Amino acid sequence: MLAARTPFNTKAIDRISLHIPAGQFVAIMGPTGSGKTTLGQLMGGLILPQSGVVRIGPYRVHKKSDRLGLWKTIGFLFQFPEHQVIEDTVFNHIGARLHRLSTRREWVAEQVKQTMEAVGLCFSQFKDRSPFQISGGELRRIALAGVLITEPKILILDEPTAGLDNWERSRVLSYIKQVHNERKMTVLYMTHRLEEALEYADRILVLDHGQLYADFHPCNIRDHWQRLERIGFVKTPLLRFIDSLEERSANKLLESVYKEEQLISFITTLSKEEL
């Protein structure tokens, strides 16, 4: 409930019930104002529900003692994560949380180096540089490294690629997916970009007016398309191309194609059969 007890009282999240298994990469989508950010903040224990229960593993968000434990297992990256970067050097920002746990600089340096390499940043090249004198995409990866350094079990991302060009957006997302695969962490990714959800997620949750509107695997996107169009979803260039290709082919294999690499594989196989 937002602005409770005022004329602007609004239900941001309304009667949502869902279960997310550990290790799943979930894209959370929906129109502007649908409740994506609010849901992420509820799951991260940053705001409290006025009714109902939010449970993350053994932790119940409405209990203060549980929230303290929850925050140790969660990494939260906001929409403009560079606002989370406040230290004078890249090394100091990424290692800030570890300095509170250990005074051994050698150990901290090794952890920072490994985390920087995990997000595609050269340790020797970037460690002594100011975070405010590098590109936007690099700054996003520095912010991501600062969250990953404590090895959270759950990573919550609120449109962290907003404002980046296609190249940097793809790089940031590929590193997020790589870390997800290697560490088997749970990822909750709020996005309005359908192409990102189809490419990286194991599951897509769609919200509308604070309610759960759809819940499906990316391979089933076409089964839900008529409903998604009603709330403003637009087909990606890849989906439009697949539709066009299907009109010229009776091959039903296209029904399960939703990623670029799958389409390339399909066309390659088709070409070999024709030869």
C-alpha positions in Angstrom: 0.0 0.0 0.0 1.5 3.4 -1.0 0.6 6.7 0.6 -1.6 4.9 3.2 -4.2 7.0 5.0 -4.0 9.8 2.4 -6.2 10.6 -0.6 -3.4 9.1 -2.8 -3.7 5.6 -1.2 -2.8 3.0 -3.8 -2.3 -0.8 -3.7 1.1 -1.2 -5.3 0.9 -5.0 -4.9 -2.4 -6.8 -4.6 -2.9 -10.4 -3.6 0.2 -11.9 -5.3 1.0 -15.4 -4.4 4.1 -17.1 -5.9 7.0 -19.4 -5.1 10.5 -19.0 -6.6 12.8 -22.0 -6.3 16.4 -21.4 -5.3 18.7 -21.0 -8.3 16.1 -19.7 -10.7 16.6 -16.7 -13.0 13.3 -14.9 -13.0 12.5 -11.9 -15.2 9.8 -9.7 -13.7 8.0 -7.6 -16.3 5.0 -5.3 -16.7 3.9 -1.8 -17.8 5.1 1.3 -16.0 3.4 1.3 -12.5 2.6 -2.4 -12.6 4.5 -3.0 -9.3 7.8 -4.5 -10.5 10.0 -2.3 -8.3 7.7 -2.6 -5.3 7.7 -6.4 -5.6 11.5 -6.4 -5.7 11.8 -4.2 -2.7 9.4 -6.4 -0.8 11.5 -9.5 -1.6 14.6 -7.6 -0.6 13.2 -6.6 2.8 13.6 -2.9 1.9 9.9 -2.2 2.4 7.3 -4.1 4.5 3.9 -5.5 3.4 0.9 -4.0 5.2 -0.8 -7.4 5.0 0.3 -10.9 3.9 3.6 -12.7 4.4 6.8 -12.4 2.4 9.2 -15.3 3.2 12.7 -15.6 1.7 14.1 -19.0 2.6 13.9 -19.2 6.4 13.4 -15.4 6.7 10.2 -13.6 7.2 10.4 -10.0 6.0 8.0 -8.5 8.5 10.3 -9.6 11.4 13.2 -7.2 12.1 15.5 -9.9 13.4 14.9 -11.9 10.2 15.5 -8.9 7.9 19.0 -8.5 9.4 19.8 -12.1 8.4 18.1 -11.7 5.0 20.2 -8.7 4.1 23.3 -10.8 4.5 22.1 -13.2 1.8 20.8 -10.7 -0.7 22.5 -8.4 -3.2 20.3 -5.5 -4.5 21.3 -3.5 -7.5 19.1 -0.5 -8.2 18.0 1.0 -11.5 20.9 3.4 -11.6 23.5 1.4 -9.6 26.2 4.1 -10.1 24.4 6.0 -7.3 25.6 3.2 -5.0 29.2 3.9 -5.9 30.6 6.4 -3.3 34.3 5.4 -2.8 37.2 7.3 -4.3 38.7 4.2 -6.2 37.3 1.1 -7.8 39.2 -1.1 -5.4 37.9 0.7 -2.3 34.3 0.6 -3.5 34.2 -3.1 -4.4 36.2 -4.1 -1.3 34.3 -1.8 1.2 32.1 -4.5 2.6 35.0 -6.9 3.0 37.1 -4.4 4.9 34.4 -4.6 7.6 34.9 -8.3 7.9 38.7 -8.6 7.6 41.8 -6.4 8.1 43.9 -8.7 5.9 44.5 -6.5 2.8 46.0 -9.4 0.8 42.8 -11.4 1.3 40.5 -8.5 0.4 42.6 -7.8 -2.7 42.3 -11.3 -3.9 38.6 -11.4 -3.4 38.2 -8.0 -5.2 40.4 -9.3 -8.1 38.3 -12.4 -8.6 35.0 -10.5 -8.5 36.3 -7.9 -10.9 37.4 -10.6 -13.3 33.9 -12.2 -13.0 32.3 -9.1 -14.4 35.0 -8.5 -17.1 37.1 -5.8 -15.5 40.9 -6.0 -15.5 42.1 -5.7 -11.9 45.4 -3.9 -12.6 43.8 -1.5 -15.1 40.8 -0.4 -13.0 41.6 -0.9 -9.3 43.2 2.5 -8.7 41.0 4.5 -11.0 38.2 6.8 -9.8 34.7 5.3 -10.5 33.6 8.6 -11.9 36.2 8.8 -14.7 35.1 5.7 -16.6 32.3 4.7 -19.0 28.7 4.1 -17.9 28.9 0.4 -18.8 32.1 -0.1 -16.8 30.6 1.8 -13.9 27.5 -0.5 -13.9 29.9 -3.5 -13.8 31.8 -2.0 -10.9 28.5 -1.5 -9.0 27.6 -5.1 -9.8 31.0 -6.3 -8.5 30.4 -4.3 -5.3 27.2 -6.3 -4.7 28.7 -9.7 -5.8 31.8 -9.4 -3.5 29.9 -10.9 -0.5 28.6 -13.8 -2.6 24.9 -13.3 -2.0 22.6 -16.2 -2.5 19.9 -14.0 -4.1 20.5 -11.1 -6.5 17.8 -8.6 -7.1 18.3 -6.3 -10.1 16.0 -3.3 -10.8 16.6 -2.6 -14.5 20.4 -2.2 -14.0 21.0 -1.7 -17.7 18.7 1.4 -18.0 20.4 4.1 -20.1 23.1 1.9 -21.6 23.6 1.3 -25.3 23.0 -2.1 -26.8 26.6 -3.2 -26.6 27.1 -2.4 -22.9 23.7 -3.7 -22.0 24.5 -7.1 -23.6 27.9 -7.2 -21.8 26.4 -6.5 -18.3 23.6 -9.1 -18.8 26.0 -11.7 -20.1 28.2 -11.3 -17.0 25.1 -11.5 -14.8 24.1 -14.7 -16.5 27.6 -16.1 -16.2 27.7 -15.4 -12.5 24.3 -16.9 -12.1 25.4 -20.1 -13.8 28.6 -20.4 -11.9 27.3 -19.6 -8.4 23.8 -21.1 -8.8 22.3 -18.0 -7.2 18.7 -16.9 -7.5 18.3 -13.9 -9.7 15.2 -11.6 -9.8 15.5 -9.3 -12.7 13.1 -6.4 -13.2 13.0 -5.3 -16.8 10.7 -3.8 -19.4 12.8 -5.3 -22.3 11.2 -8.5 -23.6 14.3 -9.5 -25.6 16.3 -9.6 -22.3 13.7 -11.7 -20.6 13.6 -14.2 -23.4 17.4 -14.4 -23.7 18.4 -14.8 -20.1 15.5 -15.9 -17.9 14.2 -19.3 -16.9 10.8 -17.9 -16.1 8.9 -14.7 -16.8 6.5 -13.1 -14.3 4.2 -10.4 -15.7 2.5 -7.9 -13.4 -0.3 -5.5 -14.2 -1.9 -3.1 -11.7 -0.1 -4.8 -8.8 -1.4 -8.3 -9.6 0.3 -11.3 -11.1 -1.0 -11.3 -14.7 1.1 -14.1 -16.3 3.7 -16.7 -15.2 5.4 -18.8 -17.9 8.6 -20.2 -19.3 10.0 -18.1 -22.2 9.4 -21.0 -24.6 5.7 -20.5 -24.1 5.7 -16.8 -24.9 3.5 -17.3 -28.0 0.8 -19.1 -26.0 0.4 -15.9 -23.9 0.8 -13.3 -26.6 -2.8 -12.2 -27.1 -3.0 -11.5 -23.4 0.3 -9.7 -23.3 -0.6 -7.4 -26.2 -3.6 -6.2 -24.2 -1.3 -4.6 -21.6 1.0 -3.1 -24.2 3.6 -5.7 -25.0 5.2 -5.4 -28.4 6.9 -8.3 -30.2 10.7 -8.2 -30.5 12.3 -8.1 -34.0 13.2 -11.8 -33.4 9.6 -12.9 -32.7 8.4 -10.9 -35.8 11.0 -12.6 -37.9 10.0 -16.0 -36.6 6.3 -15.3 -37.4 7.3 -14.3 -40.9 9.5 -17.4 -41.4 6.7 -19.6 -40.1 4.3 -18.2 -42.7 6.6 -19.7 -45.3 7.2 -23.0 -43.6 5.0 -25.8 -42.3 7.7 -26.9 -39.8 6.3 -26.8 -36.3 9.7 -26.7 -34.7 9.5 -23.0 -34.8 6.9 -23.1 -32.0 9.7 -23.7 -29.5 12.1 -21.1 -30.9 12.5 -17.9 -28.9 16.2 -17.2 -28.8 18.5 -16.0 -31.5 20.9 -18.9 -31.2 17.9 -21.3 -31.5 16.8 -19.6 -34.7 20.3 -19.8 -36.1 20.5 -23.5 -35.2 17.1 -24.1 -36.8 18.0 -22.3 -40.1 21.4 -24.1 -40.2 19.7 -27.5 -39.8 17.2 -26.6 -42.4 19.9 -25.6 -44.9 21.8 -28.9 -44.3 18.6 -30.9 -45.0 18.0 -29.0 -48.2 21.6 -29.8 -49.3 
